[in-house]
């Protein structure tokens, strides 16, 4: 064995178990969840195979009624199926099944710029991040007005509660490390998956980044599956659940405060009348005020208990996350370009 080879071997012994040598290239998987995208899927697969020649493109079909599967296969993608309807269910299956070092997730509607993928991947690898978000930049005409308002509103809500580290929470274009994918318990079933991804990264205090990427209109014949009101309310409901589960003290503390204020507001006239006359003629109102006060204390107690439980869960998730090595590849090992 030459001295240089021996030095390389000794250097590799110092690496954490499961990491690749510095000269190795990462295994890159492009994940494309699809439902009735025959008008655009060929272009998506072709573009990502061109800009990331070392990557494997996986198209997961979600019960399409058109020629999505056939066209994706012809374009060179590995096609698999997920029968449970909903983007969240597809993402859960993809994260469970596919083994890679870097995961690029993109919608199959050809609205995102594939040429940005190498930049997103290099940023993830060079800075050892766990998620790089592709923040959409486009003329407002490409957004439905309801989608635009909903994105701003929902992103602002998450920012207020969990902190601001992304400009576009609902982007469908992201790059993940293996440690993110394999430590993320996907619970969402539909389009609320994007919210869950961001909140998971924020709660785990993962290193994340963001790159602005062009956003274009859909191809002719391609129709958006996102319902402004139905999916907007589902995302709002998911945010509420995540606040309850990840910030229980704040959630139940707010409920306790509201109940306490109601109880005090109802009780004040009763106390005034009692001090003036020595009587409590509105006995049912007094019972209501007392009940609201007790509920306030119960809500606060529940928040304190659940906050302790949540801390324990967060520590366990963090330990699981730390079992998986960070991405450790030289940026030059990533081939790709426009």
Secondary structure, DSSP 8 states (H G I E B T S, - for coil): --HHHHHHHHHHHTS-TT---TTS---EEEEEEESS-TTTHHHHHHHHHHH-TT-EEEEEE-S-SSSHHHHHHHTT-EEEE--S-SHHHHHHHHHHH---SEEEE--TTS-B-GGGHHHHHHHHHHTT-SEEEEEEE--GGGS-HHHHHHHHHHHHHHHHHH----S-TT-S-EEEEHHHHTT------STTHHHHHHHHHHHTT--EEEEEEEB----TT------HHHHHHHHHHHHHHHHHHH-HHHHHHHHHHHHHHHHHHHHHHHHHHHHHHS----HHHHHHHHHHHHHHHHHHHHHHHHHHHHHHHHHHHHHHHHTS------GGG-----
